[in-house]
Amino acid sequence: MKDVVLEWCIPYVMPRGKRLLKAVMLAAMAVLVVDTIIYPLLFLPVLAFVIVGVLLLRSWRYEYEYVYVNGDFEVSKIIRKEKRKDLYRCERKDMEYVTEGRKSAAGCKVRDFTSGWEKAKVYTLKVGNDLIYLEPNEEFLEEMRLHRKLK
């Protein structure tokens, strides 16, 4: 049998704004924890802020996993290398084309499953009324060339 199985992961890179927010939140948590030693009345609000901050910062560690098996394409989000969440699924017969760059079209819903890195090579996959931004590997592109889906 000639089964085609491709799997690759793309780690998410936080943009500058999120990295700045993360640094400010960590600094604010450290200052507030020290302030609780001086002002014990701040304990409960600071505890709530620290818990919310830690949960928020932990949710920003994820990666996208692309799986292509015999024409079925699936995108999953793996959060903290512990939890998997399926985000998108389609079949090869529904794929219209794959083209280099971030394309847009009127009436299409855009789904971005890229790393967020500015220098990454992004491709657009058109499936029905969806435009999927992804960072495929060479095997996936070769498979799309084989089936004339790559423009």
C-alpha positions as protocol buffer text, in pm:
chain_id: "A"
residue {
  index: 1
  type: MET
  ca { x: 0 y: 0 z: 0 }
}
residue {
  index: 2
  type: LYS
  ca { x: 115 y: 352 z: -72 }
}
residue {
  index: 3
  type: ASP
  ca { x: -11 y: 544 z: 228 }
}
residue {
  index: 4
  type: VAL
  ca { x: 96 y: 905 z: 262 }
}
residue {
  index: 5
  type: VAL
  ca { x: 150 y: 1010 z: 622 }
}
residue {
  index: 6
  type: LEU
  ca { x: 301 y: 1350 z: 698 }
}
residue {
  index: 7
  type: GLU
  ca { x: 322 y: 1510 z: 1040 }
}
residue {
  index: 8
  type: TRP
  ca { x: 502 y: 1824 z: 1153 }
}
residue {
  index: 9
  type: CYS
  ca { x: 484 y: 2071 z: 1442 }
}
residue {
  index: 10
  type: ILE
  ca { x: 516 y: 2449 z: 1436 }
}
residue {
  index: 11
  type: PRO
  ca { x: 589 y: 2612 z: 1775 }
}
residue {
  index: 12
  type: TYR
  ca { x: 415 y: 2943 z: 1835 }
}
residue {
  index: 13
  type: VAL
  ca { x: 641 y: 3247 z: 1872 }
}
residue {
  index: 14
  type: MET
  ca { x: 492 y: 3531 z: 2074 }
}
residue {
  index: 15
  type: PRO
  ca { x: 489 y: 3870 z: 1902 }
}
residue {
  index: 16
  type: ARG
  ca { x: 667 y: 4164 z: 2065 }
}
residue {
  index: 17
  type: GLY
  ca { x: 352 y: 4304 z: 2222 }
}
residue {
  index: 18
  type: LYS
  ca { x: 274 y: 3980 z: 2402 }
}
residue {
  index: 19
  type: ARG
  ca { x: 635 y: 3940 z: 2516 }
}
residue {
  index: 20
  type: LEU
  ca { x: 626 y: 4294 z: 2658 }
}
residue {
  index: 21
  type: LEU
  ca { x: 295 y: 4221 z: 2833 }
}
residue {
  index: 22
  type: LYS
  ca { x: 443 y: 3900 z: 2976 }
}
residue {
  index: 23
  type: ALA
  ca { x: 746 y: 4088 z: 3112 }
}
residue {
  index: 24
  type: VAL
  ca { x: 527 y: 4360 z: 3264 }
}
residue {
  index: 25
  type: MET
  ca { x: 297 y: 4102 z: 3425 }
}
residue {
  index: 26
  type: LEU
  ca { x: 589 y: 3909 z: 3573 }
}
residue {
  index: 27
  type: ALA
  ca { x: 742 y: 4229 z: 3710 }
}
residue {
  index: 28
  type: ALA
  ca { x: 406 y: 4342 z: 3853 }
}
residue {
  index: 29
  type: MET
  ca { x: 357 y: 4003 z: 4020 }
}
residue {
  index: 30
  type: ALA
  ca { x: 703 y: 4020 z: 4179 }
}
residue {
  index: 31
  type: VAL
  ca { x: 649 y: 4375 z: 4307 }
}
residue {
  index: 32
  type: LEU
  ca { x: 303 y: 4297 z: 4442 }
}
residue {
  index: 33
  type: VAL
  ca { x: 424 y: 3983 z: 4622 }
}
residue {
  index: 34
  type: VAL
  ca { x: 694 y: 4189 z: 4793 }
}
residue {
  index: 35
  type: ASP
  ca { x: 436 y: 4459 z: 4877 }
}
residue {
  index: 36
  type: THR
  ca { x: 221 y: 4200 z: 5053 }
}
residue {
  index: 37
  type: ILE
  ca { x: 497 y: 4154 z: 5307 }
}
residue {
  index: 38
  type: ILE
  ca { x: 469 y: 4524 z: 5395 }
}
residue {
  index: 39
  type: TYR
  ca { x: 88 y: 4552 z: 5358 }
}
residue {
  index: 40
  type: PRO
  ca { x: -73 y: 4219 z: 5454 }
}
residue {
  index: 41
  type: LEU
  ca { x: -420 y: 4349 z: 5359 }
}
residue {
  index: 42
  type: LEU
  ca { x: -322 y: 4314 z: 4993 }
}
residue {
  index: 43
  type: PHE
  ca { x: -282 y: 3937 z: 5025 }
}
residue {
  index: 44
  type: LEU
  ca { x: -614 y: 3827 z: 4867 }
}
residue {
  index: 45
  type: PRO
  ca { x: -613 y: 4070 z: 4570 }
}
residue {
  index: 46
  type: VAL
  ca { x: -246 y: 3991 z: 4499 }
}
residue {
  index: 47
  type: LEU
  ca { x: -313 y: 3618 z: 4524 }
}
residue {
  index: 48
  type: ALA
  ca { x: -600 y: 3649 z: 4275 }
}
residue {
  index: 49
  type: PHE
  ca { x: -381 y: 3856 z: 4038 }
}
residue {
  index: 50
  type: VAL
  ca { x: -96 y: 3604 z: 4058 }
}
residue {
  index: 51
  type: ILE
  ca { x: -326 y: 3307 z: 3992 }
}
residue {
  index: 52
  type: VAL
  ca { x: -490 y: 3475 z: 3692 }
}
residue {
  index: 53
  type: GLY
  ca { x: -149 y: 3587 z: 3561 }
}
residue {
  index: 54
  type: VAL
  ca { x: 4 y: 3241 z: 3589 }
}
residue {
  index: 55
  type: LEU
  ca { x: -294 y: 3077 z: 3415 }
}
residue {
  index: 56
  type: LEU
  ca { x: -283 y: 3336 z: 3138 }
}
residue {
  index: 57
  type: LEU
  ca { x: 92 y: 3302 z: 3085 }
}
residue {
  index: 58
  type: ARG
  ca { x: 69 y: 2922 z: 3077 }
}
residue {
  index: 59
  type: SER
  ca { x: -197 y: 2933 z: 2806 }
}
residue {
  index: 60
  type: TRP
  ca { x: 42 y: 3121 z: 2575 }
}
residue {
  index: 61
  type: ARG
  ca { x: 274 y: 2818 z: 2542 }
}
residue {
  index: 62
  type: TYR
  ca { x: 145 y: 2613 z: 2251 }
}
residue {
  index: 63
  type: GLU
  ca { x: 230 y: 2476 z: 1909 }
}
residue {
  index: 64
  type: TYR
  ca { x: 38 y: 2373 z: 1600 }
}
residue {
  index: 65
  type: GLU
  ca { x: 58 y: 2019 z: 1471 }
}
residue {
  index: 66
  type: TYR
  ca { x: -28 y: 1950 z: 1108 }
}
residue {
  index: 67
  type: VAL
  ca { x: -119 y: 1594 z: 1011 }
}
residue {
  index: 68
  type: TYR
  ca { x: -175 y: 1484 z: 651 }
}
residue {
  index: 69
  type: VAL
  ca { x: -288 y: 1124 z: 606 }
}
residue {
  index: 70
  type: ASN
  ca { x: -394 y: 997 z: 261 }
}
residue {
  index: 71
  type: GLY
  ca { x: -553 y: 1328 z: 165 }
}
residue {
  index: 72
  type: ASP
  ca { x: -707 y: 1415 z: 500 }
}
residue {
  index: 73
  type: PHE
  ca { x: -552 y: 1729 z: 651 }
}
residue {
  index: 74
  type: GLU
  ca { x: -590 y: 1808 z: 1020 }
}
residue {
  index: 75
  type: VAL
  ca { x: -461 y: 2093 z: 1237 }
}
residue {
  index: 76
  type: SER
  ca { x: -434 y: 2051 z: 1614 }
}
residue {
  index: 77
  type: LYS
  ca { x: -324 y: 2289 z: 1885 }
}
residue {
  index: 78
  type: ILE
  ca { x: -101 y: 2137 z: 2153 }
}
residue {
  index: 79
  type: ILE
  ca { x: -106 y: 2345 z: 2470 }
}
residue {
  index: 80
  type: ARG
  ca { x: 197 y: 2313 z: 2703 }
}
residue {
  index: 81
  type: LYS
  ca { x: 277 y: 1974 z: 2542 }
}
residue {
  index: 82
  type: GLU
  ca { x: -6 y: 1828 z: 2753 }
}
residue {
  index: 83
  type: LYS
  ca { x: -343 y: 1906 z: 2600 }
}
residue {
  index: 84
  type: ARG
  ca { x: -446 y: 1854 z: 2236 }
}
residue {
  index: 85
  type: LYS
  ca { x: -729 y: 2047 z: 2077 }
}
residue {
  index: 86
  type: ASP
  ca { x: -840 y: 1969 z: 1720 }
}
residue {
  index: 87
  type: LEU
  ca { x: -894 y: 2295 z: 1532 }
}
residue {
  index: 88
  type: TYR
  ca { x: -952 y: 2211 z: 1167 }
}
residue {
  index: 89
  type: ARG
  ca { x: -1005 y: 1912 z: 941 }
}
residue {
  index: 90
  type: CYS
  ca { x: -1053 y: 1877 z: 565 }
}
residue {
  index: 91
  type: GLU
  ca { x: -1011 y: 1627 z: 282 }
}
residue {
  index: 92
  type: ARG
  ca { x: -799 y: 1658 z: -32 }
}
residue {
  index: 93
  type: LYS
  ca { x: -1105 y: 1663 z: -257 }
}
residue {
  index: 94
  type: ASP
  ca { x: -1225 y: 1979 z: -77 }
}
residue {
  index: 95
  type: MET
  ca { x: -889 y: 2157 z: -117 }
}
residue {
  index: 96
  type: GLU
  ca { x: -894 y: 2397 z: -408 }
}
residue {
  index: 97
  type: TYR
  ca { x: -534 y: 2519 z: -407 }
}
residue {
  index: 98
  type: VAL
  ca { x: -222 y: 2593 z: -204 }
}
residue {
  index: 99
  type: THR
  ca { x: -31 y: 2910 z: -284 }
}
residue {
  index: 100
  type: GLU
  ca { x: 267 y: 3089 z: -136 }
}
residue {
  index: 101
  type: GLY
  ca { x: 204 y: 3395 z: 81 }
}
residue {
  index: 102
  type: ARG
  ca { x: -93 y: 3522 z: 278 }
}
residue {
  index: 103
  type: LYS
  ca { x: -375 y: 3560 z: 29 }
}
residue {
  index: 104
  type: SER
  ca { x: -719 y: 3702 z: 96 }
}
residue {
  index: 105
  type: ALA
  ca { x: -1051 y: 3666 z: -82 }
}
residue {
  index: 106
  type: ALA
  ca { x: -1389 y: 3828 z: -36 }
}
residue {
  index: 107
  type: GLY
  ca { x: -1637 y: 3618 z: 159 }
}
residue {
  index: 108
  type: CYS
  ca { x: -1376 y: 3377 z: 294 }
}
residue {
  index: 109
  type: LYS
  ca { x: -1304 y: 3312 z: 659 }
}
residue {
  index: 110
  type: VAL
  ca { x: -933 y: 3335 z: 743 }
}
residue {
  index: 111
  type: ARG
  ca { x: -781 y: 3086 z: 990 }
}
residue {
  index: 112
  type: ASP
  ca { x: -421 y: 3149 z: 1094 }
}
residue {
  index: 113
  type: PHE
  ca { x: -232 y: 2837 z: 1209 }
}
residue {
  index: 114
  type: THR
  ca { x: 120 y: 2979 z: 1176 }
}
residue {
  index: 115
  type: SER
  ca { x: 402 y: 3028 z: 1423 }
}
residue {
  index: 116
  type: GLY
  ca { x: 381 y: 3407 z: 1424 }
}
residue {
  index: 117
  type: TRP
  ca { x: 746 y: 3437 z: 1324 }
}
residue {
  index: 118
  type: GLU
  ca { x: 789 y: 3724 z: 1074 }
}
residue {
  index: 119
  type: LYS
  ca { x: 1041 y: 3543 z: 852 }
}
residue {
  index: 120
  type: ALA
  ca { x: 846 y: 3218 z: 823 }
}
residue {
  index: 121
  type: LYS
  ca { x: 741 y: 3094 z: 480 }
}
residue {
  index: 122
  type: VAL
  ca { x: 361 y: 3101 z: 493 }
}
residue {
  index: 123
  type: TYR
  ca { x: 128 y: 2934 z: 244 }
}
residue {
  index: 124
  type: THR
  ca { x: -246 y: 2978 z: 195 }
}
residue {
  index: 125
  type: LEU
  ca { x: -467 y: 2671 z: 162 }
}
residue {
  index: 126
  type: LYS
  ca { x: -813 y: 2735 z: 13 }
}
residue {
  index: 127
  type: VAL
  ca { x: -1082 y: 2495 z: 130 }
}
residue {
  index: 128
  type: GLY
  ca { x: -1438 y: 2594 z: 43 }
}
residue {
  index: 129
  type: ASN
  ca { x: -1501 y: 2931 z: 208 }
}
residue {
  index: 130
  type: ASP
  ca { x: -1196 y: 2902 z: 435 }
}
residue {
  index: 131
  type: LEU
  ca { x: -847 y: 3037 z: 382 }
}
residue {
  index: 132
  type: ILE
  ca { x: -597 y: 2852 z: 601 }
}
residue {
  index: 133
  type: TYR
  ca { x: -258 y: 3010 z: 668 }
}
residue {
  index: 134
  type: LEU
  ca { x: 1 y: 2742 z: 744 }
}
residue {
  index: 135
  type: GLU
  ca { x: 372 y: 2668 z: 731 }
}
residue {
  index: 136
  type: PRO
  ca { x: 399 y: 2336 z: 544 }
}
residue {
  index: 137
  type: ASN
  ca { x: 704 y: 2118 z: 506 }
}
residue {
  index: 138
  type: GLU
  ca { x: 848 y: 2016 z: 170 }
}
residue {
  index: 139
  type: GLU
  ca { x: 679 y: 1673 z: 167 }
}
residue {
  index: 140
  type: PHE
  ca { x: 336 y: 1836 z: 195 }
}
residue {
  index: 141
  type: LEU
  ca { x: 415 y: 2078 z: -87 }
}
residue {
  index: 142
  type: GLU
  ca { x: 542 y: 1789 z: -301 }
}
residue {
  index: 143
  type: GLU
  ca { x: 218 y: 1600 z: -234 }
}
residue {
  index: 144
  type: MET
  ca { x: 17 y: 1906 z: -343 }
}
residue {
  index: 145
  type: ARG
  ca { x: 231 y: 1939 z: -658 }
}
residue {
  index: 146
  type: LEU
  ca { x: 159 y: 1576 z: -732 }
}
residue {
  index: 147
  type: HIS
  ca { x: -216 y: 1639 z: -717 }
}
residue {
  index: 148
  type: ARG
  ca { x: -189 y: 1977 z: -896 }
}
residue {
  index: 149
  type: LYS
  ca { x: -319 y: 2175 z: -598 }
}
residue {
  index: 150
  type: LEU
  ca { x: -4 y: 2389 z: -566 }
}
residue {
  index: 151
  type: LYS
  ca { x: -14 y: 2719 z: -756 }
}
